[in-house]
Amino acid sequence: MNLEEELQLFIHNLEGMDKYRLPQRAYHTIRLAIRDLILPPGTTLLEREISETLQMSRTPVREALVRLEIEGVVRLVPRRGFIVEPIEQHDLKEVYEIITTLDSLAIETATANATIGELDYLETIIEEQQAALIKEDLKQWSVLDDLFHTTITEYAQNKRLKAAIDSYADQSYRARLFTIKERPIPQRSIIEHKAIVFCMRAKDGKAASMLIQSHRRRAQKEILEVLDNINQIRIASN
């Protein structure tokens, strides 16, 4: 399957896009394709080709690409088009510092708010993560990992906090997905997720906050190490 076919399949499987106006639909579709590595780092995005794939005019596609450029996701190269930005170590380190702080705040509030049923749902996500690891489906594990963290954020019931976290979540998710096959099998994350939910059940927001900070920092360390290895290999090959 070539890139165009893979992108078309990805678009076909997206849900809820009909509710958006064309510029928003183009923006969310391209953003999610970049996040999920359907459009990996270094991919050239031509307005004409994207327009044909999305079956819309070039104007909303152009608006979407300009918006993504402002957000630092793509870069305009004269006479070449837009290029999907690489995952840079320095940028990712800053992203994780922010997310770790915001996650810590969110989980304290979520611990106070969450019902037994909602905590049971977090346990269900963890069980599904374990099943994904047994099947060696690291992509599904990554999707569920993202769901675990976004669900906790939703339990905080703070729209502004959620919006702040969401603005960085795509970058951390893309990095996790990009490095997942080069990192240790994430059994440790399962253990940490269980410990986080245990503290939430005990209504110990401070302990849950400390655990999620430690969890995020460990993941950051692993991802940065993998990115460093990838960069060294790339430099050596050049």
N, C-alpha and C positions, 0 to 999 in steps of 0.2 A: 504494500500500500504506500503510494507516494504522499508527499506532504499535502497536496491539494485534496486528495481523497480522504486523508485522515482528518483534515480540517472540516470537510463537508460532513463527515460522520459525526464529528464532535458537535457541530452546529445542529445537526438533526436531533441529537440527543439532549440538547439544552431545553430546559423547561422554563416557562414563565416569561419568555422574551417578547411575546406579543403585547404585553402591557406597556412596553416602552415606546416612545417616539423613536424615529429612525436613528438620529444621532446617538441617543442613549443605548439603543439596541446594538448599534455598531460598536460603541465603546465597551459595553459589558461583554459582548461576544469576543472581541479581540483581547480584552483584559483577561478573561477567563482562559482563553486559549494560550496566552503567554504564561499565566499562572500554572496551568496544567502541563506545560512544556510541549504542547502540541505545536507551538511556535517557540522553539528553543532559543537560547541566547545566540546572537549572531545572525538570526534569520532576517533576510531582507523582505520588507513589506511594501509592495507596490500598490498604490491606490487602485489602479485599474483591476489588478488581479483580485484584491480583496473585495472590491465592489461587485465583481462578477460572482465570486463565491457567496457573498451575502445577498446577492440579488437586489441591490439597491444602487442608487446613483453615487457618484464619487464625492458629492458634497457632504453627506453625513459621515462617510468614511474618513474624509479629510478632517472634519471636526473631531472625530473620535481619536485619530492619530495625534492631532495637535494637543488634545487634552492629555493623552498618555505621555506625550513628550514633556509637558509641563510637570507631570508626576514623576518623571525620571525613568519611565519604563521603556520608552523607545527614544531613538535619537535620529534626527533628520540629517542625512548626508547628501549634500548637493549632487544632483545628477544620478543618484543611486536609489533614493527613496528613504524610507524609515528602517532603521536597524534595531532589532530587539537588544536591549542593553545586556551586557554580561552581569553575572552575579559577583559583585566585588566584595572582598573581605571587609574593607573599611566600612562600606555602606551597611553591610549585613550586621556588623558589630554594633553600629549605632541603632539599627532597627531592633536588635535583640535587647539592647539596654532599655529602650523605650517600652517595648512589649512586656519585658519582665516587670518593670515598675507598674505598668497599667494592669497587668494580670494580677499582680499582688493586691492592688486596690480592689479590683473586681471580685476576687474570690472571697475577700472578707465580707463584702456586702452580700454576695451570693450565698455564703454559708449561713448568714442570718435569715435570708429569704427563702431558701430552697425547701420544698416540701419533701416528704418521704418518697412520694411517687417520682419526683424529679431526680432525687438521688438514686432511686432504683434505675431510672433511665440511664444515668451516667454509668452505672454498673453494667447495664446491657451493652453500652458502647464498648466498654473494656472487654467484655466477653466476646464481642464480635471482632475486636482487635486480636485477641488470642486465637480465634478461629482463622483469621487472615494469615497470621504468622504460621500456623500449622500448614496452611495451603501454600506457604511461601509467596503470598500475594502482597508484596510490599507496597504496591500502589494503593490497594484497598486499605491497608494498614494506615497509610499516610492520610487518606481521606477521612478515616475514622478518628485519627489523631487530631486532625483539624476540627472535626465535629465535636470532640470532647472539650476542646478549649473554647470554641465559640459558644457551646451550650452553657458552660460556666459563665461566660460573659453575659449571655442573655438572662441568666438567673439573677444577675446583679440588678436588673431592671433600671438601668441608667442609660438612656439613649445617647447622651453625649459621650459617655465613657465608651460605649460600644462603637460609636462612629470613629472615635480616636483609635481604638484597637484595630478596627476593620481597615483603616487607612494604611496600616503596616502589615496586616495579616497576609496579604497576597505575597509580599516579598519573602516573608519567613517560610510560607508554605512552598513557594517555588524552590527555595534553597533546600528545604527538607527533601522535596521530591527529587531534586537534581543530584543530591548526594546520598540518597537512602541506600543504594546498592553498594556503596563504598564504605558505609558505616557498619559498626557492629549490629548484629540482629537485635532489634529494639525490645528485648525481653525486659531490660531494666526500666524502660518507660512504662511497661505494664505494671510493674511493681510500684513505681512512683505514682501512677494514676490511682491504683488501689489505695495507697496511703493517703492521697489527697482526699478521696471520697470518704475514707474512714474519719479523717479530721472534720470534714464537713458534717458527717452524721453526728459527731460528738459536739457540734456547734462551736468548735474551736477555730475561729477564723484566723487567729494569729498563727497557729501551727500550720493551717492550710496555706497561708500566705508564704510562710518560710519554705514550705515544701515546694510550692510552685515556682518560687524564685530559684531554688536549687535545681529543680527539674529543667527549667529554661536555660540556666547557665551551663549545665552539663551538655544539653543538646547543642547550644551555641559552640561550645568547645569542640565537640565532635565535628560539627559542620565546617567550622573554620579550618580545622586540621585537614579535612578532605579537600576543601577548596585550595588550600596551600599546596597540597600534593598535585592537584590538577594543574595549578598554575606553573609549578616547577616543571612538570612534564611538558606543558605547552611551550615554555621558554626553551627547554632543552631541544625540543623538536624543531624549533625555529632556528 
